[in-house]
Amino acid sequence: MQKFFGAILMLLVIVSCKEKKELVQELAQEAPVAKPIIKQYGFNLEEFKVVQDTIRNGDSFGELMLKNKVDYPKIATISQNFKDTFDVRRIMVGKPYLILKSKDTSEVAEVFIYQNDRINYTVVDLCDSVMAYKSRKKVKYVMREASGVIETSLSEAILDQGIDYNITLNLSEIYAWTIDFFRLEKGDKFKVLYKERYINDSIYAGAEPIEAAYFEHKGTPIYAFSYVADSSKQIVDYFDDEANNLRSTFLRAPIKFGYRLSSRYNLKRRIAYYGYKVRPHKGTDYASPVGTPIIATADGTVTESTRRGGNGRYVKIRHNGTYSTQYLHMKKQKVKRGDFVRQGDVIGWVGMTGNTGGPHVCYRFWKNGRQVDPLREKLPAAEPIADSLRTDYMAFIAPLKAQLDCIEFMEPTPVPIPEENQITLNP
């Protein structure tokens, strides 16, 4: 009898569970699926009529707002009270923007979003109380390792791997004081560690500054690690594996990486135009297109910014009691006599003024009042890491150095020779 009632109870449970399951399935089919709310720039764009465009020639913030039915007092409030957040006079042609308008018949602009760059943007809220604020998109940072062996140039070795070209510029700036990038050799090697930025996990938004690097030039390895040695000023410098600063008080060239060293300092140079007579060349020429920025190779005070004879337009800088530099044949100067310039500041642009057969900057270097070859000078180095920070620094770079050492060099892929061009040699 107990078995009989037990079987009946089990049957009722099975039927009940089956009915419950069917009921859940029916409700699931009938219930509407909620559409996920996707926000951009902090707004649900489904709630607005969206206008998306870029700033064009002749556009102004005021005109854009008036076209979209924003009252003039609101425009004036943004223009006058939010200059530090959004200077309406400095909107740039080509920058994207969004206007979020009401969905009713009035279609009044309620929000203006100006994209400063791929990540940062400014929101101008035109609703009841006008306000402006800056914000940024959610960014994912991904650590990347890269390496290469140079066959022809650093830029080619990097671009062949699909690496951001800015890494080329970063490397050349890190090692600008220790390696002459105009004279790299086949077989030189490099390794780098850096982070890439991605918006919404998929949209590439550029590379962060290099965190650690290794460069082997003429068989000599040089490590570089990014480190803040002065916490009060938050100044980032690059130091090697022995805590020496890679920066010198002088850059090796007055233009950035990517241009040709066309003529070196040569006191015995002979020129056909002058009948092959000895005409000493006491400068170092860097050929580059007209308009290329010329930079100060060290901190100093401008003593001359003028135009004279075969020198054309030029700038001369006194760095201290020992060193001075001069930059000739400029198209135009950016500094005037008495200006103090910092290392890397643009002081003018490459031109063809004076006696010159093509666009270039002639870089002259004085030591104790005598012109010398800057590429042969042992230039003074910047201060190493303070003894008080040395222990912390060595602990900081240890894992980065270990990671660099584990990276294998990406050898260049040999180009196959077409069969018809191959030559068979007799054994």
C-alpha positions in Angstrom: 0.0 0.0 0.0 2.9 2.4 0.9 4.4 1.6 -2.5 1.2 2.5 -4.2 0.9 5.9 -2.5 4.5 6.6 -3.2 4.1 6.0 -6.9 1.0 8.3 -7.0 3.0 11.0 -5.2 5.9 10.7 -7.6 3.6 10.9 -10.6 2.0 14.1 -9.2 5.5 15.7 -8.8 6.5 14.8 -12.3 3.2 16.3 -13.8 3.6 19.4 -11.6 7.2 20.0 -12.7 6.2 19.5 -16.4 3.4 22.0 -16.1 5.6 24.5 -14.3 8.2 24.2 -17.0 5.7 24.7 -19.8 4.3 27.7 -18.0 7.8 29.3 -17.6 8.4 28.7 -21.4 5.1 30.4 -22.3 5.8 33.4 -20.1 9.3 33.7 -21.6 7.8 33.7 -25.1 5.2 36.3 -24.2 7.5 38.6 -22.1 9.1 41.4 -24.3 12.9 41.3 -24.4 14.3 44.4 -22.8 16.6 46.3 -25.2 19.9 47.0 -23.4 20.6 50.7 -22.8 23.8 51.7 -24.6 25.3 55.0 -23.4 27.9 57.1 -25.3 29.5 60.1 -23.7 27.3 59.4 -20.7 24.1 59.8 -22.6 21.5 57.4 -24.0 21.5 58.5 -27.6 18.1 56.9 -28.2 16.5 59.7 -26.2 17.8 62.4 -28.7 17.8 63.2 -32.3 21.6 63.0 -33.0 23.5 65.3 -35.4 27.1 64.1 -36.1 29.5 66.2 -38.1 33.0 67.8 -38.1 34.0 71.4 -37.7 34.3 73.1 -41.1 36.0 76.2 -42.3 34.0 79.2 -41.2 32.1 77.3 -38.4 31.9 78.9 -35.0 30.3 77.6 -31.8 27.8 80.4 -31.8 26.6 79.9 -35.3 26.3 76.1 -34.8 24.2 76.7 -31.7 22.0 79.4 -33.3 21.3 77.1 -36.2 20.1 74.5 -33.7 17.8 76.9 -31.9 19.8 77.6 -28.8 19.1 81.0 -27.2 21.8 83.6 -27.4 22.0 84.1 -23.6 23.0 80.4 -23.2 25.7 80.8 -25.9 27.0 83.9 -24.2 27.2 82.1 -20.8 29.3 79.3 -22.3 31.5 81.7 -24.1 32.1 83.9 -21.1 32.0 81.7 -18.0 33.6 78.4 -19.2 36.7 79.6 -21.0 39.0 77.3 -19.0 36.8 74.3 -19.8 35.8 75.0 -23.3 37.2 78.0 -25.2 34.8 78.5 -28.0 37.4 80.5 -29.9 39.7 77.5 -30.3 37.5 74.9 -31.9 39.5 73.4 -34.7 38.6 72.5 -38.3 38.3 68.8 -38.7 37.4 68.0 -35.1 34.2 65.7 -34.8 31.2 66.8 -32.7 27.8 65.6 -31.8 24.6 67.7 -31.2 21.9 66.0 -29.2 18.6 67.6 -30.0 15.2 67.0 -28.4 12.9 64.5 -30.1 9.9 66.8 -30.0 8.9 69.1 -32.8 11.1 71.9 -31.5 14.3 69.9 -32.1 16.3 72.3 -29.8 19.9 71.4 -29.2 20.3 70.2 -25.6 23.8 68.9 -25.6 27.0 69.7 -27.6 29.8 67.2 -27.5 33.2 68.3 -28.9 35.8 65.5 -29.4 39.2 67.0 -28.4 40.9 63.7 -29.5 40.1 60.0 -29.8 39.8 59.7 -26.0 39.1 63.1 -24.5 35.9 65.1 -25.1 34.1 68.2 -23.8 30.4 68.2 -23.0 28.4 71.4 -23.2 25.1 70.8 -21.4 22.5 73.3 -22.6 19.6 72.2 -20.6 18.1 74.2 -17.7 21.4 75.3 -16.0 24.1 75.7 -18.7 27.4 74.0 -17.9 30.5 72.5 -19.5 32.8 69.7 -18.4 35.6 67.5 -19.7 35.5 63.7 -19.7 37.1 60.8 -21.5 36.1 57.5 -23.0 36.8 54.2 -21.3 40.2 53.1 -22.3 41.8 49.6 -22.1 45.6 49.4 -21.9 47.3 46.4 -23.3 51.0 45.8 -22.8 52.9 45.0 -26.0 56.3 43.6 -26.7 58.2 44.3 -29.9 61.6 43.7 -31.3 63.5 43.8 -34.6 66.8 43.6 -36.5 67.6 46.6 -38.7 68.2 45.8 -42.4 67.8 49.3 -43.9 66.3 51.7 -41.4 64.6 51.7 -37.9 61.3 53.0 -39.3 61.2 50.1 -41.9 62.0 47.5 -39.2 59.1 48.8 -37.1 56.5 49.4 -39.8 57.1 45.9 -41.3 55.6 44.5 -38.0 52.6 46.8 -38.1 53.8 48.7 -35.0 52.7 52.3 -34.5 55.1 54.7 -36.2 55.2 56.8 -33.1 57.3 54.1 -31.5 60.0 55.0 -34.0 59.9 58.6 -32.9 59.9 57.6 -29.2 62.9 55.3 -29.6 64.8 58.0 -31.5 64.1 60.6 -28.8 65.0 58.2 -26.0 68.4 57.4 -27.5 68.9 60.8 -29.2 71.8 61.6 -26.9 73.6 58.3 -27.1 73.0 56.9 -30.7 73.4 58.7 -34.0 70.2 57.6 -35.8 71.5 58.9 -39.0 74.3 56.3 -38.9 72.6 53.1 -37.8 74.2 49.9 -39.1 72.7 46.8 -40.6 72.3 44.3 -37.8 71.5 46.8 -35.1 68.8 45.4 -32.9 66.0 46.7 -30.6 63.4 45.6 -28.1 60.6 47.7 -26.6 57.9 47.4 -24.0 54.9 49.8 -24.2 51.2 50.0 -23.8 48.6 50.3 -26.5 45.3 52.1 -25.9 41.9 50.7 -27.0 38.5 52.4 -26.9 35.6 50.0 -26.2 38.1 47.1 -26.2 38.5 47.2 -30.0 39.2 50.7 -31.4 42.9 51.5 -31.5 43.7 54.8 -29.9 47.5 55.1 -30.1 50.5 54.0 -28.1 51.7 55.2 -24.7 55.3 56.3 -24.1 57.8 53.5 -24.1 58.3 52.0 -20.6 61.5 50.0 -21.3 63.8 49.5 -24.3 66.9 47.8 -25.4 69.0 49.0 -28.3 72.1 47.2 -29.6 74.2 49.6 -31.8 77.5 48.4 -33.3 77.4 45.4 -30.8 77.0 47.7 -27.8 73.8 47.1 -25.8 72.1 50.1 -24.1 69.0 49.6 -21.9 66.5 52.4 -21.2 63.9 52.6 -18.5 61.3 55.3 -17.9 61.5 56.6 -14.4 60.3 59.7 -12.4 63.5 60.7 -10.5 62.0 64.0 -9.4 58.6 63.3 -7.8 58.0 67.0 -7.0 58.2 68.0 -10.6 57.0 64.6 -12.0 59.7 64.8 -14.7 60.1 61.5 -16.6 63.6 60.6 -17.8 65.2 57.5 -19.2 68.0 55.7 -17.3 70.1 52.7 -18.2 70.6 49.5 -16.2 73.3 51.1 -14.1 71.1 54.2 -13.2 72.9 56.5 -15.6 70.8 59.2 -17.3 70.6 58.6 -21.1 70.0 62.3 -21.6 73.0 64.6 -22.4 73.0 68.3 -22.0 73.1 68.4 -25.8 71.0 66.7 -28.5 73.1 65.1 -31.3 71.1 66.8 -34.1 69.0 70.0 -34.5 66.2 68.2 -36.3 64.2 65.1 -35.3 64.8 61.6 -36.6 64.1 60.9 -40.2 66.4 63.2 -42.2 69.7 62.8 -44.0 73.2 63.8 -42.7 74.4 65.4 -46.0 77.7 66.9 -45.1 80.0 66.5 -42.1 82.5 68.9 -40.4 85.5 68.8 -42.7 88.5 71.2 -42.5 90.0 69.7 -45.7 86.9 69.8 -48.0 87.5 70.6 -51.6 84.7 71.9 -53.9 84.7 71.7 -57.7 82.9 75.1 -57.9 86.0 76.8 -56.3 88.5 74.9 -58.5 88.9 72.1 -55.9 90.6 74.5 -53.6 90.4 73.7 -49.9 87.3 75.3 -48.4 86.9 74.2 -44.8 83.4 73.2 -43.8 83.0 73.9 -40.1 79.4 72.9 -39.9 77.3 69.7 -40.0 74.6 69.7 -42.6 71.2 67.9 -42.2 69.2 67.8 -45.4 65.5 68.0 -45.0 62.4 69.6 -46.7 61.8 73.3 -46.5 59.6 74.0 -43.4 61.1 71.2 -41.3 61.2 72.4 -37.6 64.7 73.2 -36.3 65.1 72.6 -32.6 67.6 73.9 -30.0 70.0 71.2 -29.0 70.4 72.5 -25.4 69.0 75.1 -23.0 70.4 78.5 -23.6 69.9 82.2 -24.5 69.6 83.5 -28.1 72.5 85.9 -28.8 71.7 86.4 -32.5 68.6 86.0 -34.7 69.3 87.8 -38.0 70.2 87.4 -41.7 73.7 87.9 -42.9 75.6 87.0 -46.2 76.1 83.3 -47.0 74.6 82.2 -43.7 71.2 83.4 -44.7 68.7 83.6 -41.8 70.2 82.0 -38.7 70.0 81.7 -34.9 72.9 81.5 -32.5 72.5 80.3 -28.9 74.9 80.7 -25.9 74.4 77.7 -23.6 77.0 78.5 -21.0 80.5 79.8 -20.7 81.9 76.9 -22.7 79.4 76.0 -25.5 77.5 77.9 -28.2 75.6 76.6 -31.3 74.4 78.2 -34.6 71.7 77.1 -37.0 72.0 78.5 -40.6 70.0 78.9 -43.8 66.6 79.1 -42.1 63.4 79.9 -44.0 62.2 81.8 -40.9 63.2 82.2 -37.3 60.8 81.7 -34.4 62.9 83.3 -31.7 64.5 86.7 -31.2 67.7 87.9 -29.5 67.5 87.6 -25.7 64.9 84.7 -25.7 65.7 81.8 -23.3 65.0 78.5 -25.0 64.8 75.0 -23.7 66.3 71.9 -25.3 63.9 70.6 -28.0 62.2 74.0 -28.5 61.5 74.9 -32.1 63.6 77.9 -33.0 63.0 78.2 -36.7 62.3 76.2 -39.9 64.6 74.7 -42.6 65.0 76.9 -45.7 67.4 77.8 -48.5 68.5 81.3 -47.5 72.2 82.3 -48.0 74.7 80.2 -50.0 73.1 76.8 -50.3 72.4 74.3 -53.1 69.4 72.7 -51.4 67.2 72.8 -48.3 69.1 71.9 -45.1 70.3 73.3 -41.8 74.0 73.9 -41.2 74.6 73.2 -37.6 77.7 74.8 -36.0 79.1 74.0 -32.6 81.5 76.1 -30.5 83.6 75.0 -27.6 85.6 77.6 -25.7 85.2 80.0 -28.7 86.5 77.5 -31.3 84.3 75.6 -33.8 84.5 71.8 -33.4 82.8 68.7 -34.8 79.8 68.0 -32.5 79.7 64.4 -33.6 83.2 63.8 -32.3 82.7 65.7 -29.0 82.2 63.8 -25.8 79.2 65.8 -24.7 78.5 66.2 -21.0 75.8 63.9 -19.6 72.9 64.8 -17.3 73.0 63.9 -13.7 72.5 60.2 -12.8 69.9 59.0 -10.3 70.5 60.3 -6.8 72.1 57.7 -4.4 69.0 57.9 -2.2 66.8 56.6 -5.1 69.3 54.0 -6.5 68.0 51.1 -4.5 64.3 51.8 -5.4 65.3 52.3 -9.0 67.1 49.0 -9.3 64.2 47.2 -7.7 61.8 49.0 -10.1 63.6 48.0 -13.3 64.4 44.4 -12.3 61.1 42.8 -13.7 61.2 45.1 -16.8 64.8 44.1 -17.6 63.9 40.4 -17.1 61.0 40.8 -19.5 63.2 42.6 -22.1 65.8 39.9 -21.9 63.2 37.2 -22.6 62.0 38.8 -25.8 63.4 37.1 -28.9 64.5 39.3 -31.8 62.0 39.4 -34.7 64.3 38.6 -37.6 63.5 40.1 -41.0 61.7 37.8 -43.4 63.9 37.0 -46.4 62.3 38.0 -49.8 62.1 34.8 -52.0 63.9 35.0 -55.4 61.6 34.2 -58.3 62.6 30.9 -59.9 63.3 32.4 -63.3 65.9 34.7 -61.6 67.7 31.9 -59.7 71.2 30.9 -60.8 72.3 27.3 -60.4 76.0 26.9 -59.7 78.0 23.8 -60.8 79.2 21.8 -57.9 
